[in-house]
Amino acid sequence: MQISNRPRRNRKNQAMRNLVRENAISNNDLIAPLFFIEGNNQRVAIDSMPGQYRLSVDNLVKKVKDLQSLGISCVSLFPAVDEALKTKDAKEAYNPDALNQRAVKEVKNACPDILVMTDIALDPYSSDGHDGLVNDKGEILNDETLEVLGKMALAQAKAGSDIVGPSDMMDSRIGFIRMVLEEEGFKNTSIMAYTAKYASSFYGPFRDALDSAPKAGDKKTYQMDYANSEEALRELYLDEAEGADIVMVKPGLAYLDIIQKLKMNSTLPVAAYNVSGEYAMVKAAAANGWLDEEATMVEMLTSFKRAGADMILTYFAEDMARLNS
């Protein structure tokens, strides 16, 4: 039998498969999200995210140093704020002496060459637990929230944040934040827009980590409907026009089509967020012996690259970096 084309020739052994492999994960692709709290020498396990911890700032600095030594060049910081500091106006978000701003300064002082990314949204600071200000009728206020987000971004930039990540999904927040940063002289502070952030069921463990779930209602009036894909392009074009430097899709695993759609319709770098629920599912299945954790991790992260992601925020960052070393 004469067969001219045999695709299996390119799969015949590992060396050949490595030679023709189209996508691979390098440490340069990885951004490590980290949670932190007040106190000293604290390392509090997050039950719904095995292997992840809320770290006091001293231990946060140690963790960042470890990640940098592995070749990870960017971390994304998320503060767990004391409940007593949460208010309806979320003013702690832009307090120059707040936990978040102090942590950024400490990390940048200890590791000046690492990129520090910080989150722009009010939910960790709001007594309502929403990403925006809430009126007495339970409505999330868009334009009023922009003023607070601008103050928040400026406080983070002053503390030393290299990249601010607006995750709030308020309309026009990228443009407003860019305007504030430019006017205050922070022209080199990058914006990674959470461009297509969906109202997802995959965020549960993250909200456990920060105790930031809404006290009433849900986030469906500002986060995107998971049934929609064309809507992501509308958000993309707006974020590009308003001055975003990087665009993001969150969550990642159930939204590979959205990652690809943004990649095919933008010249900006595209990020994917491998979120807490995706991480927790792999950890739970592996703990029960149902999945090979390492193999599943690599396959999952590679799928983001294959879909078009230029960078991946993932709680597997340290594990993947160690595998690469």
matplotlib code that plots the C-alpha trace (Angstrom):
import matplotlib.pyplot as plt

x = [0.0, 1.4, 0.8, 2.5, 1.5, 2.0, 1.5, 2.5, 6.2, 6.2, 5.0, 7.3, 9.4, 9.8, 12.7, 10.6, 7.6, 9.7, 11.2, 7.9, 6.0, 4.1, 3.6, 5.4, 5.3, 8.3, 8.8, 8.5, 4.9, 4.0, 2.5, 2.1, -1.0, -0.2, -2.4, -1.3, -2.4, -1.3, 1.0, 4.4, 5.6, 2.0, 1.3, -2.4, -3.5, -6.4, -8.5, -10.2, -6.9, -4.5, -0.9, -1.9, -1.5, -2.3, 1.2, 2.2, 4.3, 7.6, 6.7, 5.3, 8.7, 10.4, 8.0, 8.6, 12.4, 11.9, 9.8, 12.3, 15.1, 13.0, 12.8, 9.4, 9.4, 5.9, 3.7, 0.1, -0.7, -4.1, -4.6, -7.0, -8.2, -9.4, -13.2, -13.0, -11.4, -14.1, -16.5, -19.3, -17.0, -14.0, -11.7, -9.0, -8.4, -6.4, -5.0, -1.2, -0.5, -2.9, -1.7, -1.6, 0.5, 2.9, 3.3, 4.1, 6.8, 8.3, 8.3, 9.8, 12.5, 13.5, 13.1, 13.4, 13.7, 10.5, 7.3, 4.6, 1.0, -1.8, -5.6, -8.0, -11.5, -13.3, -14.5, -11.6, -12.3, -16.0, -18.4, -20.9, -18.4, -18.9, -16.4, -18.1, -19.9, -23.4, -26.4, -29.3, -31.3, -28.5, -27.4, -23.7, -22.8, -20.5, -19.4, -19.1, -16.9, -14.5, -13.4, -12.4, -10.7, -8.6, -7.5, -6.8, -4.6, -2.7, -2.0, -0.7, 1.5, 3.0, 3.7, 5.7, 3.2, 4.5, 1.2, -2.3, -5.1, -8.6, -10.8, -13.9, -15.6, -17.0, -17.6, -14.7, -12.5, -9.4, -9.7, -10.3, -7.4, -5.1, -6.0, -5.3, -2.0, -0.9, -1.9, 0.0, 3.2, 2.9, 3.2, 5.1, 2.6, 1.1, -2.6, -3.5, -7.3, -9.5, -11.2, -13.4, -14.1, -17.1, -19.6, -18.4, -18.9, -15.1, -14.2, -15.4, -12.0, -10.6, -13.4, -12.7, -9.1, -10.0, -13.4, -14.7, -18.0, -20.9, -23.0, -26.1, -26.9, -24.4, -22.0, -24.0, -24.8, -21.1, -19.3, -20.0, -22.6, -20.8, -23.0, -21.6, -18.5, -19.0, -19.5, -15.9, -14.8, -16.8, -15.0, -11.7, -12.1, -13.0, -10.1, -7.7, -9.0, -8.9, -5.2, -4.8, -1.4, -2.4, -5.9, -7.0, -9.6, -10.9, -11.5, -9.3, -10.1, -13.8, -13.1, -10.3, -12.5, -12.5, -8.7, -8.4, -11.0, -9.1, -5.7, -7.1, -8.6, -5.9, -2.2, -2.0, -0.6, -3.3, -3.3, -5.3, -6.2, -6.2, -8.5, -8.9, -11.8, -9.8, -6.8, -9.0, -10.6, -7.3, -6.0, -9.2, -9.1, -5.4, -5.9, -8.5, -6.2, -8.4, -5.9, -2.1, -1.7, 1.6, 0.5, -2.9, -1.3, 1.0, -1.7, -4.0, -1.4, -0.4, -4.0, -4.0, -0.8, -2.3, -5.4, -3.2, -2.3, 1.0, 1.0, -0.8, -1.8, -1.9, -1.6, 0.5, 3.2, 5.7, 5.1, 5.4, 8.6, 10.1, 9.3, 11.0, 14.1]
y = [0.0, 3.4, 6.2, 9.5, 11.6, 10.1, 12.8, 10.2, 10.6, 13.9, 12.1, 9.0, 9.9, 12.6, 14.2, 14.6, 15.8, 18.4, 19.5, 20.2, 21.5, 24.6, 25.9, 25.6, 27.4, 29.4, 31.2, 34.4, 33.6, 33.3, 35.8, 34.6, 35.9, 36.3, 37.0, 38.9, 40.1, 42.2, 40.9, 39.3, 35.8, 34.8, 32.0, 31.2, 28.3, 28.9, 25.8, 26.0, 26.6, 23.9, 25.1, 28.8, 31.0, 34.5, 35.8, 38.6, 41.2, 39.9, 36.4, 37.9, 39.5, 36.1, 34.4, 37.1, 36.6, 32.8, 33.3, 35.7, 33.2, 30.7, 33.1, 34.5, 38.2, 39.4, 39.0, 40.2, 41.2, 40.9, 42.2, 40.6, 43.7, 43.7, 43.9, 46.9, 48.9, 48.2, 51.1, 52.0, 54.5, 52.1, 54.9, 52.5, 51.6, 54.8, 55.3, 55.8, 53.9, 51.0, 47.4, 47.2, 50.3, 49.3, 45.8, 47.2, 49.4, 46.5, 44.2, 46.8, 47.7, 44.1, 43.1, 46.2, 44.3, 42.3, 43.6, 44.3, 44.2, 45.5, 45.1, 48.0, 47.2, 48.1, 44.7, 44.1, 47.5, 47.8, 47.0, 46.0, 43.6, 45.0, 46.2, 49.6, 52.0, 50.9, 53.2, 52.7, 50.9, 48.3, 49.8, 49.7, 53.3, 53.5, 57.2, 57.8, 54.7, 56.0, 58.8, 56.2, 53.9, 56.8, 57.6, 54.0, 53.6, 56.8, 55.5, 52.2, 53.9, 56.2, 53.1, 51.6, 49.4, 48.7, 47.5, 48.3, 45.8, 47.3, 44.3, 46.2, 46.2, 49.8, 51.5, 53.9, 53.0, 52.4, 55.9, 57.5, 55.8, 56.5, 60.2, 60.3, 58.6, 60.8, 64.0, 63.0, 62.1, 58.3, 57.9, 54.6, 52.8, 50.1, 49.1, 45.5, 45.7, 42.9, 43.3, 40.3, 39.5, 37.2, 36.7, 33.3, 30.5, 29.8, 32.7, 31.1, 30.2, 33.6, 35.3, 32.9, 34.0, 37.7, 37.5, 39.7, 38.2, 40.6, 41.1, 41.3, 40.6, 39.5, 41.0, 40.4, 44.0, 44.8, 41.5, 39.9, 37.3, 34.0, 33.2, 36.1, 36.2, 39.1, 41.4, 40.7, 42.5, 45.6, 45.7, 45.1, 48.0, 50.3, 49.3, 49.7, 53.2, 54.2, 53.4, 49.8, 48.2, 44.6, 43.0, 40.0, 37.3, 36.0, 33.1, 31.2, 27.5, 27.8, 30.9, 29.7, 30.8, 34.4, 34.3, 33.4, 36.0, 38.8, 37.6, 37.6, 41.1, 43.0, 43.8, 44.2, 41.4, 39.1, 37.7, 34.8, 34.4, 30.7, 31.4, 30.0, 27.6, 26.1, 25.6, 24.1, 21.6, 20.2, 20.1, 18.3, 15.8, 15.1, 14.7, 12.0, 10.2, 11.1, 13.2, 13.4, 17.0, 17.8, 16.6, 18.3, 21.5, 21.6, 20.6, 23.3, 26.1, 25.0, 25.3, 29.0, 29.5, 27.6, 29.8, 32.9, 34.0, 35.9, 35.6, 33.6, 34.6, 31.3, 29.9, 27.1, 29.6, 28.4, 24.7, 25.3, 27.4, 24.6, 22.1, 24.3, 24.7]
z = [0.0, -1.0, 1.4, 0.6, 3.5, 7.0, 9.7, 12.3, 11.1, 13.0, 16.2, 16.1, 19.2, 21.8, 20.1, 16.9, 18.8, 20.5, 17.2, 15.6, 18.7, 18.0, 21.5, 24.8, 28.1, 29.2, 32.5, 30.6, 29.9, 33.6, 36.0, 39.6, 41.6, 45.3, 48.3, 51.3, 54.8, 57.7, 60.4, 60.6, 59.8, 58.7, 56.3, 56.3, 54.1, 51.7, 52.1, 48.7, 46.9, 48.2, 48.0, 48.1, 51.1, 52.5, 53.3, 55.6, 53.8, 55.1, 53.7, 50.6, 49.9, 50.5, 48.1, 45.4, 45.8, 45.3, 42.2, 40.7, 41.3, 39.3, 36.4, 36.9, 36.0, 37.1, 40.1, 40.6, 44.2, 45.9, 49.5, 52.0, 53.8, 57.4, 57.5, 59.9, 57.1, 54.5, 53.9, 51.5, 49.8, 49.7, 50.7, 51.9, 48.3, 47.8, 51.2, 50.6, 53.8, 53.1, 53.2, 49.4, 48.9, 51.6, 50.1, 46.7, 48.1, 50.1, 47.1, 44.8, 47.3, 47.7, 44.1, 41.9, 38.7, 39.1, 37.5, 40.1, 38.9, 41.1, 41.0, 40.3, 41.7, 44.9, 46.1, 48.6, 50.2, 49.9, 52.7, 49.9, 48.3, 44.8, 42.3, 42.2, 44.5, 45.4, 46.0, 48.4, 45.7, 45.1, 41.8, 40.9, 40.0, 37.0, 36.7, 40.4, 40.7, 38.0, 40.4, 43.0, 40.5, 39.3, 42.9, 43.5, 40.3, 41.2, 44.7, 43.3, 40.7, 43.4, 45.5, 42.6, 40.7, 37.2, 35.8, 37.0, 36.2, 36.2, 36.9, 37.8, 34.3, 34.7, 31.4, 30.3, 33.3, 31.1, 29.5, 32.9, 34.6, 31.6, 31.9, 35.6, 35.2, 32.3, 34.1, 37.2, 35.3, 35.4, 31.7, 31.9, 34.2, 32.1, 32.0, 31.7, 31.0, 32.2, 28.8, 28.7, 32.3, 32.6, 35.4, 36.1, 38.6, 38.6, 41.0, 44.2, 45.8, 45.0, 46.8, 49.7, 49.7, 49.9, 51.7, 48.9, 47.8, 47.3, 50.4, 48.2, 44.6, 42.0, 39.5, 36.3, 35.6, 35.0, 34.4, 31.0, 30.2, 29.6, 26.7, 24.6, 22.4, 20.0, 23.0, 23.8, 20.6, 21.6, 24.9, 23.1, 20.7, 23.5, 25.7, 22.8, 22.0, 25.7, 26.1, 27.3, 26.9, 27.4, 27.1, 29.2, 29.2, 32.5, 33.1, 30.7, 30.4, 29.4, 27.3, 24.9, 22.0, 23.5, 23.9, 20.2, 19.1, 20.9, 19.5, 16.0, 16.3, 18.2, 17.8, 21.6, 23.8, 25.1, 28.7, 30.0, 33.7, 34.8, 37.6, 41.1, 40.3, 37.4, 39.7, 42.5, 40.1, 39.1, 42.7, 43.9, 41.1, 41.6, 45.3, 44.6, 42.1, 39.2, 37.2, 36.9, 38.3, 36.6, 33.2, 33.5, 34.5, 31.5, 29.1, 30.5, 30.4, 26.9, 25.7, 26.6, 24.5, 21.7, 21.8, 21.5, 25.0, 25.2, 29.0, 31.7, 35.2, 37.0, 40.5, 38.9, 38.0, 40.6, 39.9, 36.1, 36.6, 38.7, 36.0, 33.4, 35.5]

ax = plt.figure().add_subplot(projection="3d")
ax.plot(x, y, z, "-o")
ax.set_aspect("equal")
plt.show()
